[in-house]
């Protein structure tokens, strides 16, 4: 029942009619005591407001003398906030988790790279690739020999393959027409 009381404490600025009901329950002596306390508290609030205003003015003067402006204050606040964030347990745990995930991803990529390298080595050592490599070498040798006074062929792998494709195309046409 205490939390749900119907009588309330009047707020500052409420009219006297609303407080009249409470004044009737207090003795004259209690009312005088409360009025004195009210005046004292209001005076303390006024004094604290004046002290705060003086302190804020003094703070602004110190900052001006030090050359601290609003942008610098903002930077300092952001830096301090970031330091506060990085000091939290949640940030440390998240950072640690991401670091571990990065290490695992790096290890996985390294493993994939090793597997791919191994597969390329296996392909290169396979009999099919060896046979292909041999045929390309033979084509290269046969192409580098001058044919009909033309310039000697040579060059990079792409040129060799193009020449080989042209040579095999011209070789297969006569065979097909002979049949």
C-alpha positions as CSV (number, residue, x, y, z in Angstrom):
1,X,0.0,0.0,0.0
2,X,3.0,2.3,0.7
3,X,3.9,2.5,-3.0
4,X,0.4,3.2,-4.1
5,X,-0.4,6.0,-1.7
6,X,-3.0,8.5,-3.1
7,X,-1.5,11.5,-1.4
8,X,1.5,12.9,-3.2
9,X,4.2,15.3,-2.4
10,X,3.5,18.6,-4.3
11,X,6.0,19.6,-7.0
12,X,7.6,23.0,-7.2
13,X,5.1,25.5,-8.6
14,X,1.9,23.7,-7.6
15,X,-0.8,25.9,-6.2
16,X,-1.5,26.5,-2.6
17,X,-4.9,24.9,-2.8
18,X,-3.2,21.5,-3.5
19,X,-0.9,21.8,-0.5
20,X,-3.5,23.1,1.9
21,X,-4.6,19.5,2.8
22,X,-1.0,18.6,3.9
23,X,-0.5,21.9,5.9
24,X,-3.5,21.0,8.0
25,X,-1.9,17.8,9.2
26,X,1.3,19.6,10.4
27,X,1.6,21.7,13.5
28,X,2.5,25.4,13.2
29,X,6.0,24.5,14.6
30,X,6.6,21.8,12.0
31,X,5.5,24.1,9.2
32,X,7.9,26.8,10.4
33,X,10.7,24.3,10.6
34,X,9.9,23.0,7.0
35,X,9.8,26.6,5.7
36,X,13.2,27.3,7.2
37,X,14.6,24.1,5.7
38,X,13.0,25.0,2.3
39,X,14.6,28.4,2.3
40,X,18.0,26.9,3.3
41,X,17.8,24.3,0.5
42,X,16.8,26.9,-2.1
43,X,19.7,29.1,-1.0
44,X,22.2,26.2,-1.2
45,X,20.9,25.5,-4.8
46,X,21.4,29.1,-5.7
47,X,24.9,29.1,-4.3
48,X,25.8,25.8,-6.1
49,X,24.5,27.2,-9.3
50,X,26.7,30.3,-8.9
51,X,29.8,28.1,-8.0
52,X,29.1,25.9,-11.0
53,X,28.9,28.9,-13.4
54,X,32.1,30.3,-12.0
55,X,33.9,26.9,-12.4
56,X,32.6,26.6,-16.0
57,X,33.9,30.1,-16.8
58,X,37.3,29.3,-15.2
59,X,37.4,26.0,-17.2
60,X,36.8,27.9,-20.4
61,X,39.6,30.4,-19.6
62,X,42.1,27.6,-18.9
63,X,41.2,25.8,-22.2
64,X,41.5,29.1,-24.1
65,X,45.0,29.6,-22.6
66,X,46.0,26.1,-23.4
67,X,44.7,26.4,-27.0
68,X,42.3,23.6,-26.6
69,X,39.3,24.1,-28.9
70,X,36.1,22.1,-29.5
71,X,37.6,19.9,-32.2
72,X,40.5,18.9,-30.0
73,X,38.1,18.2,-27.1
74,X,36.0,16.0,-29.5
75,X,39.2,14.1,-30.5
76,X,40.1,13.6,-26.9
77,X,36.6,12.4,-26.0
78,X,36.6,10.0,-29.0
79,X,40.1,8.7,-28.0
80,X,39.0,8.2,-24.4
81,X,35.8,6.5,-25.5
82,X,37.7,4.2,-27.7
83,X,40.1,3.4,-24.9
84,X,37.1,2.7,-22.6
85,X,35.6,0.4,-25.3
86,X,38.8,-1.5,-25.8
87,X,39.1,-2.0,-22.1
88,X,35.8,-3.8,-21.9
89,X,35.6,-7.6,-21.5
90,X,33.2,-7.8,-24.4
91,X,35.7,-6.1,-26.8
92,X,38.5,-8.3,-25.6
93,X,36.5,-11.5,-26.0
94,X,35.3,-10.4,-29.5
95,X,38.9,-9.4,-30.5
96,X,40.2,-12.7,-29.3
97,X,37.5,-14.6,-31.1
98,X,38.2,-12.7,-34.4
99,X,41.9,-13.3,-34.0
100,X,41.4,-17.0,-33.6
101,X,39.0,-17.1,-36.6
102,X,41.6,-15.3,-38.7
103,X,44.3,-17.8,-37.7
104,X,42.0,-20.7,-38.6
105,X,41.1,-19.1,-41.9
106,X,44.8,-18.5,-42.6
107,X,45.6,-22.1,-41.8
108,X,42.7,-23.3,-44.0
109,X,43.9,-21.2,-46.9
110,X,47.4,-22.5,-46.4
111,X,46.1,-26.1,-46.5
112,X,44.1,-25.4,-49.6
113,X,47.2,-23.9,-51.2
114,X,49.2,-26.9,-50.3
115,X,46.6,-29.3,-51.7
116,X,46.4,-27.3,-55.0
117,X,50.2,-27.3,-55.3
118,X,50.3,-31.0,-54.6
119,X,47.6,-31.6,-57.3
120,X,49.5,-29.6,-59.8
121,X,52.7,-31.6,-59.1
122,X,50.7,-34.8,-59.5
123,X,49.3,-33.6,-62.8
124,X,52.7,-32.5,-64.0
125,X,54.2,-35.9,-63.1
126,X,51.3,-37.9,-64.7
127,X,52.0,-39.9,-67.8
128,X,49.3,-37.9,-69.8
129,X,51.0,-34.6,-69.0
130,X,54.5,-36.1,-69.8
131,X,53.2,-37.3,-73.1
132,X,51.6,-33.9,-73.9
133,X,54.9,-32.1,-72.8
134,X,56.8,-34.5,-75.1
135,X,54.5,-33.7,-78.1
136,X,54.8,-30.0,-77.5
137,X,58.6,-30.4,-77.4
138,X,58.6,-32.3,-80.6
139,X,56.3,-29.7,-82.2
140,X,58.6,-27.0,-81.1
141,X,61.6,-28.7,-82.5
142,X,59.9,-29.4,-85.8
143,X,58.6,-25.8,-86.0
144,X,61.9,-24.2,-85.3
145,X,63.3,-25.7,-88.4
146,X,62.9,-23.3,-91.3
147,X,60.3,-24.4,-93.9
148,X,60.4,-23.0,-97.4
149,X,62.7,-20.1,-96.7
150,X,60.5,-18.6,-94.0
151,X,61.9,-17.2,-90.8
152,X,62.7,-19.7,-88.1
153,X,59.8,-20.2,-85.7
154,X,60.2,-20.0,-82.0
155,X,59.0,-17.7,-79.3
156,X,56.8,-18.3,-76.3
157,X,54.5,-21.2,-75.6
158,X,51.4,-19.5,-77.1
159,X,53.2,-19.0,-80.4
160,X,54.3,-22.7,-80.4
161,X,50.8,-23.9,-79.7
162,X,49.3,-21.7,-82.5
163,X,51.9,-22.9,-84.9
164,X,51.3,-26.5,-83.9
165,X,47.5,-26.0,-84.4
166,X,48.1,-24.5,-87.8
167,X,50.5,-27.3,-88.8
168,X,48.1,-30.0,-87.6
169,X,45.2,-28.3,-89.5
170,X,47.2,-28.3,-92.7
171,X,48.3,-31.9,-92.2
172,X,44.9,-33.2,-91.6
173,X,43.3,-31.6,-94.6
174,X,45.3,-33.6,-97.2
175,X,44.7,-36.8,-95.3
176,X,40.9,-36.3,-95.4
177,X,41.0,-35.5,-99.1
178,X,43.0,-38.6,-99.9
179,X,40.4,-40.9,-98.5
